[in-house]
């Protein structure tokens, strides 16, 4: 998705009634990959997802360099060798909830979101399952899904191919509040 298309989508979401647009108060995007050397795990709190309750459209734009690892060396390798963060600074999910949610009714709803995931310069269609919890004016979105590294042209060096998993578990947990202009 180009910057122009992202801006148009954000404008379309935000131009509706303010009560229908929610933005993250806090979000954690993390991933885990088992490894025979050392498990690879990182967390990113810099994502500020937006969702329109009127349309179900959502955007998660994740700054790649904001992933934090337990090891500085692991973080350096992730940004320089695998994700090439200087060339591809963001990962982006732009999609839509498939289910109609009654946002006036508190509860936990099983949902699926279908859209595109752009990472490392590659865009793929994905569908992710999760939950959306309505608690008053607060929404919480949680999801766990897998990403196959080769689908996004992320190459594991041949020296490590038997030690690093080709599939990465991605976890999303975001708490959103009604958007209000400051």
Buried (B, 14 or more C-beta within 10 A) or exposed (E): BEEEEBEEBBEEBBEEEEEBBBBBEEBBBBBBBBEEEEEBBBBBBBBBBBBBBEBBBBBBBBBBBBBBBEEEEBBEBBBEEBBBBEEBBBBBBBBBBEEEBEBEEEEEBEBBBEBEBBBBEEEEEBEBEBEBBBEEEBBBBBBBBEBEBEBBEBEBEEEEEEEBBEEBBBBBBBBBEBBEEE
